[in-house]
Amino acid sequence: MVSYKELGLVNTREMFKRAINGGYAIPAFNFNNMEQLQAIIKASSELKSPVILQVSNGARNYANPTLLRYLAQGAVAYAKECGCENPEVVLHLDHGNSFELCKSCIDLGFSSVMIDGSALPYEENIALTKKVVEYAHQFDVTVEGELGVLAGVEDEVASEESHYTKPEEVIDFTQKTGVDSLAISIGTSHGAYKFKPEQCTRDPKTGKLVPPPLAFDVLDAIMEQLPGFPIVLHGSSSVPQEYVDMINEYGGKLPDAVGIPEEQLRKASKSAVCKINIDSDSRLAFTAAVRKTLAEKPGEFDPRKYCGPARDLMEELYKHKIVDVLGSDNKLAK
């Protein structure tokens, strides 16, 4: 058993309270490799932002659970090297799909886990989530549950259709499970293709797709039922057009990729939404920079020469999200 506290990590409880009271959201950035981790820590440390390092089961298997533990410990040390004396870093399991997976992560140093039983019948979702909560809380690990289903594809999470969270269920679910935060569905979606073209309109000037607005009425109804309770938005990448264009210019093929407009995420972050998940945007930034470098320098074969620019572009992206979208800069505990 490895306690996350031995690794210098924190759970989400106190940072979520501050975020709700302060009208901002904590960035939850997924990472799969060293360059993403370096960029996340450098950006959050320089801007004095709490940060959630988010790992899917697929990413955990890719990295290796043991190496991941030491990467997290190293991330805290690196944050201090970057000038952040008291970093607030969470290691969080994204979309855990079983009690066994959540337990394994808790036992190996995760400070927060998500148990996603949203595809199960309601009572089964409650039972599974409650089981994870009871185990996690023994070790002061925080737990995120989910009600409602997001469409889209990301790692091992896939759904053809979305189902909005039912506000009438949220009190019962949170009370029976004891979760610390709740992921909801209000129109966000996983992946770089968050909406089908027929769900969108087209800007007559640019021809680009314009996604449908988020269901803020559903969010408002949930907050009315659960005042002050931590709410989470998954599938919240904005799919920056400049990265999509760069990928397509240098040999990629991402037609009609579209994300969540940043102004809608800014609006959400000023409410009880205190954690916003971002994954696809950094994948796009990484891929765009690698494609550009290799297209311009086809003889290059040193990974540092194309992963380095990718890391720099991701750092720029993370800083933009922290400052201009989520508002979490200079929000570390006093």
Buried (B, 14 or more C-beta within 10 A) or exposed (E): EBBBEEBBBBBBBEBBEBBBEEEBBBBBBBBBBEBBBBBBBBBBBBBBBBBBBBBBBBBBEBBEBEEBBEBBBBBBEBBBEBEBEEBBBBBBBBBBBBBEBBBBBBBBBBBBBBBBBBEBEBEEBBBBBBBBBEBBEEBEBBBBBBBBBBBBBBBEBEBEEBBBBBBEBBEEBBEBBBBBBBBBBBBBBBBBBBBEEEBBEEEEEEEEBEBEEBBBEBBBBBBEBBEEBBBBBBBBBBBBBEBBEBBBEBEBEBEBBBBBBBEBBBBBBEBBBBBBBBBBBBBBBBBBBBBBBBEEEEEEEEEEEBBBBBBBBBBBBBBBBBBEBBBBBEBBEE
